[in-house]
Amino acid sequence: QVQLEESGGGSVQTGGSLRLSCATSGSLFNRYYMGWFRQAHGQEREGVAGIPSNGVPTYAAYVKGRFTISRDIAKNILYLDMRDLKPEDTAMYYCAALRRRQLSPREVEYWGQGTQVTVSS
């Protein structure tokens, strides 16, 4: 059974930092391109960052330089380190396993349940 379980969300002030974690099924983790998406209230879900099992990560322009995606293969955990957070980063953040190296919701095969990030000014 495929499982993706996020944790680490919370409320911070502008300029703060958070680390999101996504615990995954071992069989899933090494086979898929893994990514983080977010969805703000009333907005479409959008890609934040993606990382292959080996290779260079990809970032959305609005988080580049502030967010870092990484994967711990030994623990089967995907991370998203977020710093210099802004109110516009407020959203539900989702971990995802993608069929291809394309950071699009259409390519997602498995979703986590999401974890809320709220940034106050």
C-alpha positions as CSV (number, residue, x, y, z in Angstrom):
1,Q,0.0,0.0,0.0
2,V,1.4,3.4,-1.0
3,Q,1.6,6.0,1.7
4,L,2.7,9.5,1.9
5,E,2.4,11.3,5.2
6,E,3.4,14.9,5.7
7,S,4.4,16.6,8.9
8,G,6.1,19.8,10.1
9,G,3.6,22.5,9.1
10,G,2.7,25.3,11.5
11,S,2.4,29.0,12.0
12,V,5.4,31.3,11.7
13,Q,6.0,35.0,11.3
14,T,7.4,36.6,8.1
15,G,11.0,35.7,7.8
16,G,10.7,32.5,9.8
17,S,11.6,28.9,8.8
18,L,10.0,25.6,8.7
19,R,11.0,22.0,7.7
20,L,8.3,19.8,6.2
21,S,8.8,16.1,6.1
22,C,7.1,13.4,4.1
23,A,7.4,9.8,5.2
24,T,7.0,7.4,2.3
25,S,6.6,3.7,1.5
26,G,10.0,2.3,0.8
27,S,9.0,0.8,-2.5
28,L,7.6,4.1,-3.7
29,F,10.5,6.3,-2.8
30,N,13.2,5.1,-5.1
31,R,10.9,4.6,-8.1
32,Y,9.3,8.0,-8.4
33,Y,10.2,11.6,-9.0
34,M,9.1,13.2,-5.7
35,G,7.7,16.7,-5.3
36,W,6.1,19.2,-3.1
37,F,3.0,21.1,-4.1
38,R,0.9,23.8,-2.4
39,Q,-2.6,25.1,-2.6
40,A,-3.6,28.4,-1.2
41,H,-7.3,29.1,-0.3
42,G,-9.2,29.6,-3.5
43,Q,-6.2,29.0,-5.7
44,E,-5.1,26.1,-7.9
45,R,-2.6,23.6,-6.7
46,E,0.9,24.5,-7.9
47,G,4.3,22.8,-7.9
48,V,6.9,24.1,-5.5
49,A,9.9,21.8,-5.9
50,G,10.7,18.4,-7.3
51,I,13.7,16.0,-7.0
52,P,14.6,12.7,-8.8
53,S,16.1,9.7,-7.1
54,N,19.5,11.0,-8.4
55,G,19.9,14.3,-10.0
56,V,19.3,18.0,-9.8
57,P,16.2,19.4,-8.0
58,T,13.8,21.7,-9.7
59,Y,12.2,24.8,-8.0
60,A,9.4,27.1,-8.8
61,A,10.7,30.6,-9.4
62,Y,8.9,32.1,-6.4
63,V,10.7,29.8,-4.0
64,K,14.1,29.4,-5.6
65,G,16.8,30.5,-3.2
66,R,14.5,30.2,-0.1
67,F,13.3,26.6,-0.3
68,T,15.4,23.4,-0.5
69,I,14.1,20.0,-1.3
70,S,16.0,16.8,-0.3
71,R,15.4,13.1,0.1
72,D,16.9,10.8,2.7
73,I,17.0,7.5,0.8
74,A,18.0,5.4,3.9
75,K,14.9,6.7,5.8
76,N,12.5,7.1,2.9
77,I,11.8,10.6,3.8
78,L,11.3,13.7,1.6
79,Y,12.0,17.1,3.1
80,L,11.3,20.7,2.2
81,D,13.3,23.2,4.1
82,M,11.7,26.6,3.9
83,R,13.3,29.9,5.0
84,D,12.6,33.6,4.7
85,L,8.9,32.7,4.6
86,K,6.4,35.3,3.4
87,P,2.7,35.6,3.9
88,E,2.2,34.6,0.3
89,D,3.7,31.2,1.1
90,T,0.6,30.5,3.3
91,A,-1.0,27.3,1.9
92,M,-1.6,23.6,2.4
93,Y,1.5,21.8,1.3
94,Y,1.3,18.4,-0.3
95,C,3.9,15.7,-0.8
96,A,3.6,13.8,-4.1
97,A,5.0,11.0,-6.2
98,L,5.1,11.8,-9.9
99,R,5.1,9.6,-12.9
100,R,7.5,11.9,-14.9
101,R,10.0,14.6,-14.2
102,Q,7.5,17.3,-14.6
103,L,6.3,19.3,-11.7
104,S,2.6,19.3,-12.7
105,P,-0.4,18.1,-10.7
106,R,-1.4,16.1,-13.8
107,E,1.7,13.9,-13.4
108,V,1.0,13.1,-9.8
109,E,0.2,9.4,-9.1
110,Y,0.1,9.6,-5.3
111,W,-0.7,12.5,-3.0
112,G,-0.2,12.9,0.7
113,Q,-3.0,14.4,2.9
114,G,-1.3,17.8,3.3
115,T,0.1,19.9,6.0
116,Q,-0.8,23.6,6.6
117,V,1.7,26.4,6.6
118,T,0.6,29.8,7.8
119,V,2.9,32.8,7.6
120,S,1.8,36.0,9.4
121,S,3.0,39.5,8.7
